[in-house]
Amino acid sequence: MNLFEPFQFAFFRNGIIVAVLAGAICGLIGVYVVLRQMSYIGHGLSHSIFGGAAASAVLSVNFYLGAGLWGLLSALMIGRVARRGKIGSDAAIGVITTASFAMGLALSNLFGQAKRSIDAVLFGSILGVGGTDVLAVLGAGVLSVVVIYACYRHLLFATFDPEVANVSGVNVARMEALLMLMLAITILFTMKVMGVLLISAMLVTPAATARMMTNSFARMLTIAPIIGALCGFTGMLLSYHIDVSPGATIILIASTVFLVVFTVTGSRGRRNVAGLGHH
């Protein structure tokens, strides 16, 4: 068996570039998702964006434009409802995102011609990745790095001590909105590889693995994207040879890495993860 046989195909080369980039971006943004305990928001937003993707397919609107606008709107609505304080953010996420997901399913049932593109959004469609998608994911990655670099101190402060950050003049609400925005963009541009149903696992697993390996926030921001990128590369290559969907293979490899690190780091790693919300 020639391990590198699939590299002769253009679709595979595009696919593996996108898988590596998507893994790295999910790892990077996932650090904030894990430390802020926002994994439920990541899960919810991916479901919400599915509604926008379904509407885009039915209306023949550009996928990134339709699903993107929908995702940003959902993210802002979740933030707005959660800040009202009457109901918790988890309830706000539950109401808004499940309604959006249900709408996507209803559109899928009503308009059969859109069903194939909707299936691709649900489960990922690495075979359908073209040059435009590679550029889109690369753009999302560059944007994420620039934003994190530019707002590093403010995001760090708002992540670990929102109350003190507010008093110190950091606009925590704005930082939260920025994080939601980056999360929505990350989900939107990596959705074609992982699919809606698996994206939240990729946002959490590399970052949680990195958390067990270090107490340093800066090191986490380096380790998590590397883990994500390696899982993306290995998962794509393996999925071709064993004929299993790339999204599922990438997540299974990321989960295996998590379990190995969990076992090797022992109680210290488990303490790191247990202490996530107690900074």
Buried (B, 14 or more C-beta within 10 A) or exposed (E): EEEEEBEEEEEBBBBBBBBBBBBBBBBBBBBBBBBBEBBBBBBBBBBBBBBBBBBBBBEEBEBBEBBBBBBBBBBBBBBEBBEEEEEEBEEBBBBBBBBBBEBBBEBBEEBEEBBEBBEBBBBBBBEBBBEEBBEBBBEBBEBBBEBBEEBEEBBBBBBEBBEEBBEEEBEBEEBBBBBBBBBBBBBBBBBBBBBBBBBBBBBBBBBBBBBBBBEEBEEBBBBBBBBBBBBBBBBBBBBBEEEEBBBBBBBBBBBEBBEEBBEEBEEEBEEBBEEBEEE
